Amino acid sequence: MKPHQIMRLHWRDDPRKTEEWAAAKEASFSDPTTWASEYDIDYSASVEGICIPAIRVESAKRLKALEPRLRASAMAVVGLDVGAGKAKSVAIARRGPVVDPPNPAKIRTRPRPLIGDWPLQPKRARPR
């Protein structure tokens, strides 16, 4: 099928479905990932090794729109995903509840050598 022919419909968008129906239907599955991927449209639910569940990522993306008074704090925490081989590395800064989006203008295409890549120079003793 072509992308414009595919329609995703969450169970909550169907007026015939209720919370009671959802609870009973979810309980009928032996594997919770089946419910998440088929009815909650969470395709990452069946992927192993996920560090941060997709529902948390989506909630964080909507946080600023739901609470426009949020302000970034002065303290920052940086998350780093180091790519290996052909994969790219990424660093994302979070200041309080606010995540700074990556700035493509500041991305380097040629990596600088790391300190660990520089040859070590022996330290000379100071004359007394």
Rosetta constraint file for C-alpha pairs under 8 A:
AtomPair CA 1 CA 5 HARMONIC 6.25 0.50
AtomPair CA 1 CA 6 HARMONIC 7.01 0.50
AtomPair CA 2 CA 6 HARMONIC 6.91 0.50
AtomPair CA 8 CA 41 HARMONIC 7.94 0.50
AtomPair CA 9 CA 13 HARMONIC 6.46 0.50
AtomPair CA 9 CA 14 HARMONIC 7.67 0.50
AtomPair CA 10 CA 14 HARMONIC 7.28 0.50
AtomPair CA 10 CA 39 HARMONIC 6.34 0.50
AtomPair CA 10 CA 40 HARMONIC 6.20 0.50
AtomPair CA 10 CA 41 HARMONIC 6.67 0.50
AtomPair CA 11 CA 17 HARMONIC 6.50 0.50
AtomPair CA 11 CA 39 HARMONIC 6.00 0.50
AtomPair CA 11 CA 40 HARMONIC 7.03 0.50
AtomPair CA 12 CA 17 HARMONIC 6.52 0.50
AtomPair CA 12 CA 18 HARMONIC 7.39 0.50
AtomPair CA 17 CA 21 HARMONIC 6.02 0.50
AtomPair CA 17 CA 22 HARMONIC 7.13 0.50
AtomPair CA 18 CA 22 HARMONIC 6.29 0.50
AtomPair CA 19 CA 23 HARMONIC 6.17 0.50
AtomPair CA 20 CA 24 HARMONIC 6.24 0.50
AtomPair CA 21 CA 25 HARMONIC 6.01 0.50
AtomPair CA 22 CA 26 HARMONIC 5.91 0.50
AtomPair CA 23 CA 27 HARMONIC 6.12 0.50
AtomPair CA 24 CA 28 HARMONIC 6.37 0.50
AtomPair CA 25 CA 29 HARMONIC 7.09 0.50
AtomPair CA 26 CA 32 HARMONIC 7.25 0.50
AtomPair CA 26 CA 35 HARMONIC 5.83 0.50
AtomPair CA 29 CA 34 HARMONIC 7.06 0.50
AtomPair CA 29 CA 35 HARMONIC 6.94 0.50
AtomPair CA 31 CA 35 HARMONIC 7.49 0.50
AtomPair CA 32 CA 36 HARMONIC 6.44 0.50
AtomPair CA 33 CA 37 HARMONIC 6.01 0.50
AtomPair CA 33 CA 45 HARMONIC 5.42 0.50
AtomPair CA 33 CA 46 HARMONIC 5.34 0.50
AtomPair CA 34 CA 38 HARMONIC 5.85 0.50
AtomPair CA 34 CA 39 HARMONIC 7.99 0.50
AtomPair CA 34 CA 46 HARMONIC 7.49 0.50
AtomPair CA 35 CA 39 HARMONIC 5.43 0.50
AtomPair CA 35 CA 40 HARMONIC 6.63 0.50
AtomPair CA 36 CA 40 HARMONIC 4.72 0.50
AtomPair CA 36 CA 41 HARMONIC 6.22 0.50
AtomPair CA 36 CA 42 HARMONIC 5.28 0.50
AtomPair CA 36 CA 43 HARMONIC 7.39 0.50
AtomPair CA 36 CA 45 HARMONIC 6.11 0.50
AtomPair CA 37 CA 41 HARMONIC 5.00 0.50
AtomPair CA 37 CA 42 HARMONIC 4.59 0.50
AtomPair CA 37 CA 43 HARMONIC 4.84 0.50
AtomPair CA 37 CA 44 HARMONIC 7.38 0.50
AtomPair CA 37 CA 45 HARMONIC 6.11 0.50
AtomPair CA 37 CA 46 HARMONIC 6.94 0.50
AtomPair CA 38 CA 42 HARMONIC 7.53 0.50
AtomPair CA 42 CA 54 HARMONIC 7.18 0.50
AtomPair CA 42 CA 55 HARMONIC 7.86 0.50
AtomPair CA 43 CA 47 HARMONIC 7.78 0.50
AtomPair CA 44 CA 50 HARMONIC 7.85 0.50
AtomPair CA 44 CA 53 HARMONIC 7.68 0.50
AtomPair CA 44 CA 54 HARMONIC 6.55 0.50
AtomPair CA 45 CA 53 HARMONIC 7.51 0.50
AtomPair CA 45 CA 54 HARMONIC 7.63 0.50
AtomPair CA 52 CA 56 HARMONIC 6.81 0.50
AtomPair CA 52 CA 57 HARMONIC 7.12 0.50
AtomPair CA 53 CA 57 HARMONIC 6.75 0.50
AtomPair CA 54 CA 58 HARMONIC 6.17 0.50
AtomPair CA 55 CA 59 HARMONIC 6.13 0.50
AtomPair CA 56 CA 60 HARMONIC 6.13 0.50
AtomPair CA 57 CA 61 HARMONIC 6.28 0.50
AtomPair CA 58 CA 62 HARMONIC 6.37 0.50
AtomPair CA 59 CA 63 HARMONIC 6.09 0.50
AtomPair CA 60 CA 64 HARMONIC 7.84 0.50
AtomPair CA 62 CA 66 HARMONIC 6.30 0.50
AtomPair CA 63 CA 67 HARMONIC 6.04 0.50
AtomPair CA 64 CA 68 HARMONIC 5.36 0.50
AtomPair CA 64 CA 70 HARMONIC 6.75 0.50
AtomPair CA 64 CA 98 HARMONIC 7.70 0.50
AtomPair CA 70 CA 97 HARMONIC 7.44 0.50
AtomPair CA 70 CA 98 HARMONIC 7.39 0.50
AtomPair CA 71 CA 96 HARMONIC 7.86 0.50
AtomPair CA 71 CA 97 HARMONIC 7.77 0.50
AtomPair CA 71 CA 98 HARMONIC 6.93 0.50
AtomPair CA 72 CA 95 HARMONIC 5.12 0.50
AtomPair CA 72 CA 96 HARMONIC 5.60 0.50
AtomPair CA 72 CA 97 HARMONIC 6.76 0.50
AtomPair CA 72 CA 98 HARMONIC 5.37 0.50
AtomPair CA 73 CA 95 HARMONIC 5.11 0.50
AtomPair CA 73 CA 96 HARMONIC 5.05 0.50
AtomPair CA 73 CA 98 HARMONIC 7.99 0.50
AtomPair CA 74 CA 95 HARMONIC 6.66 0.50
AtomPair CA 74 CA 96 HARMONIC 7.93 0.50
AtomPair CA 75 CA 95 HARMONIC 5.84 0.50
AtomPair CA 75 CA 96 HARMONIC 7.02 0.50
AtomPair CA 76 CA 93 HARMONIC 6.44 0.50
AtomPair CA 76 CA 94 HARMONIC 5.55 0.50
AtomPair CA 76 CA 95 HARMONIC 4.38 0.50
AtomPair CA 76 CA 96 HARMONIC 6.90 0.50
AtomPair CA 77 CA 93 HARMONIC 5.70 0.50
AtomPair CA 77 CA 94 HARMONIC 5.23 0.50
AtomPair CA 77 CA 95 HARMONIC 6.38 0.50
AtomPair CA 78 CA 91 HARMONIC 6.52 0.50
AtomPair CA 78 CA 92 HARMONIC 5.55 0.50
AtomPair CA 78 CA 93 HARMONIC 4.30 0.50
AtomPair CA 78 CA 94 HARMONIC 6.17 0.50
AtomPair CA 79 CA 91 HARMONIC 5.53 0.50
AtomPair CA 79 CA 92 HARMONIC 5.23 0.50
AtomPair CA 79 CA 93 HARMONIC 6.34 0.50
AtomPair CA 79 CA 94 HARMONIC 7.96 0.50
AtomPair CA 80 CA 89 HARMONIC 7.45 0.50
AtomPair CA 80 CA 90 HARMONIC 5.85 0.50
AtomPair CA 80 CA 91 HARMONIC 4.41 0.50
AtomPair CA 80 CA 92 HARMONIC 6.59 0.50
AtomPair CA 81 CA 89 HARMONIC 5.56 0.50
AtomPair CA 81 CA 90 HARMONIC 5.34 0.50
AtomPair CA 81 CA 91 HARMONIC 6.42 0.50
AtomPair CA 82 CA 88 HARMONIC 7.12 0.50
AtomPair CA 82 CA 89 HARMONIC 4.43 0.50
AtomPair CA 82 CA 90 HARMONIC 6.56 0.50
AtomPair CA 83 CA 87 HARMONIC 4.61 0.50
AtomPair CA 83 CA 88 HARMONIC 4.69 0.50
AtomPair CA 83 CA 89 HARMONIC 4.38 0.50
AtomPair CA 83 CA 90 HARMONIC 7.67 0.50
AtomPair CA 84 CA 88 HARMONIC 7.19 0.50
AtomPair CA 84 CA 89 HARMONIC 7.87 0.50
AtomPair CA 91 CA 102 HARMONIC 7.73 0.50
AtomPair CA 92 CA 99 HARMONIC 7.30 0.50
AtomPair CA 92 CA 100 HARMONIC 6.70 0.50
AtomPair CA 92 CA 101 HARMONIC 7.04 0.50
AtomPair CA 92 CA 102 HARMONIC 6.52 0.50
AtomPair CA 93 CA 99 HARMONIC 5.95 0.50
AtomPair CA 93 CA 100 HARMONIC 5.49 0.50
AtomPair CA 93 CA 101 HARMONIC 7.81 0.50
AtomPair CA 94 CA 98 HARMONIC 5.63 0.50
AtomPair CA 94 CA 99 HARMONIC 4.25 0.50
AtomPair CA 94 CA 100 HARMONIC 5.99 0.50
AtomPair CA 95 CA 99 HARMONIC 6.25 0.50
AtomPair CA 95 CA 100 HARMONIC 7.51 0.50
AtomPair CA 103 CA 107 HARMONIC 6.95 0.50
AtomPair CA 113 CA 117 HARMONIC 5.97 0.50
AtomPair CA 113 CA 118 HARMONIC 7.22 0.50
AtomPair CA 114 CA 118 HARMONIC 7.00 0.50
